[in-house]
Amino acid sequence: MLIAGVNLFALALVLRLLLGWPIFLGIVVAAVVVLVYITLGGLSSAIYNEVLQFFVIIAALLPLTLVGLHDAGGWGGLTDKIRDTKLGEAGLHALQGTAPGAVENPIGATWIGLVFGLGFVLSFGYWTTNFAEVQRALSARDLSAGQRTPLIGAYPKLLIPAIVVIPGMIALWKIPHLGGGDADLAYNNAIPLLMDEYLPNGMLGLALTGLMASFMAGVAANVSAFNTVVTTDIVEPYIARDRDDAFYIRVGRYVTVGGIVVAIGTALIASSYQNLMNYLQALFSIFNAPLFATFIIAMFWKRVTSAAGLWGLVAGTAAALITYVGYKWLGWFTFGSDLDESFWGAGAAFVIDAVVTVAVTLVTRPKPVEELQGLVWGMVNEEDASRAAENDRWWESPKLLGFGAIALGAVLTIIFF
């Protein structure tokens, strides 16, 4: 719900900058639109809209990137102009100058936080425990499709930075006072300001539609995930068992309405941050990082108990929260930047969660092995596995797709390092 609020606020920002709407009005209008199609169509409507909205987003941001690059004189011209900004040469090498104690890069992060906190914990955690992502795989028609869902999604995800980071670099040059004291020039507004700078009315309308589609997809994904968790994981097993499907659909719609109301409230929390990326990473470090530790240990070690999972998760979340509060408000910790704190907080959450999970496991009784089929590595349901293997053609192999994504990621990293 906190992340849904981020999407609502970002959408309201676009409407305020380009159409002059008040922030709260933009939040409410966007929330109502999402509420209507999620309530009527459920998860299917969210997924189909996300697929369609993806292409609208590309149609909006790709022209902006190309026009901006042309104006800057191509990639070489853009890099020369970045050197003349307040970031200088460092603005082109975010991964350099990351030695602990001597941080000299624009994001103020050390290589330890970047490699372990971001590269391992937060990145793996996003793809494996972010419920909005996992729910899409769980909605697949069979095991094979579920395995391939995140792997296929990794390919466009690797290319998305080109239409997100490059416009940000262009904005740094084209809008000199970006990130200053003026609220309209906050970093959150970089893309809308650039659209207003470059795009004619027709293209501006398409770009506005693309941004709105993007943020609405984010809201819908998180609200539908919230709906599923409350209805199927809380109401059905604990509050109202053995009811007919119509009852649970009705409950799900009520939960959706409640989720939208909560998201409107969390959008107001997000509005207090000048840089939404810092806020997002803080949320991921507090919630996703410990969840990843709990999942990965339990997936590969069948001895882990439910009590260990619970207390490990509580301890990891507390560790990340203490790191955040101690840095932001109490002055207990010093980091190079808000992002650096999130990376270290994620690392702390993972380590503390892992230690507590192992310790509690050793003093509690495990589940019988026969109850772990399909939940622990090496204990997959044989029927599902054989069916997936029979239906997969060679180009649908999860291993091929996975190693292909890794190879493409390595190539892009080398090119832009």
HELIX and SHEET records of a PDB file:
HELIX    1   1 LEU A    2  LEU A   19  1                                  18    
HELIX    2   2 ILE A   23  ALA A   72  1                                  50    
HELIX    3   3 GLY A   74  ARG A   83  1                                  10    
HELIX    4   4 GLY A   88  LEU A   92  5                                   5    
HELIX    5   5 TRP A  111  ILE A  112  1                                   2    
HELIX    6   6 GLY A  113  LEU A  122  3                                  10    
HELIX    7   7 SER A  123  THR A  129  1                                   7    
HELIX    8   8 PHE A  131  LEU A  138  1                                   8    
HELIX    9   9 LEU A  143  LEU A  159  1                                  17    
HELIX   10  10 ILE A  160  ILE A  163  5                                   4    
HELIX   11  11 VAL A  165  LYS A  174  1                                  10    
HELIX   12  12 ALA A  183  LEU A  185  5                                   3    
HELIX   13  13 TYR A  187  ASN A  189  5                                   3    
HELIX   14  14 ALA A  190  TYR A  198  1                                   9    
HELIX   15  15 ASN A  201  VAL A  230  1                                  30    
HELIX   16  16 THR A  231  ILE A  239  3                                   9    
HELIX   17  17 ASP A  245  ALA A  270  1                                  26    
HELIX   18  18 LEU A  276  LEU A  283  1                                   8    
HELIX   19  19 PHE A  284  ASN A  288  3                                   5    
HELIX   20  20 ALA A  289  PHE A  300  1                                  12    
HELIX   21  21 SER A  306  VAL A  325  1                                  20    
HELIX   22  22 GLY A  326  LEU A  330  3                                   5    
HELIX   23  23 ASP A  338  THR A  361  1                                  24    
HELIX   24  24 VAL A  369  LEU A  372  5                                   4    
HELIX   25  25 GLU A  382  ASN A  391  1                                  10    
HELIX   26  26 TRP A  394  GLU A  396  5                                   3    
HELIX   27  27 PRO A  398  PHE A  416  1                                  19    
END                                                                             
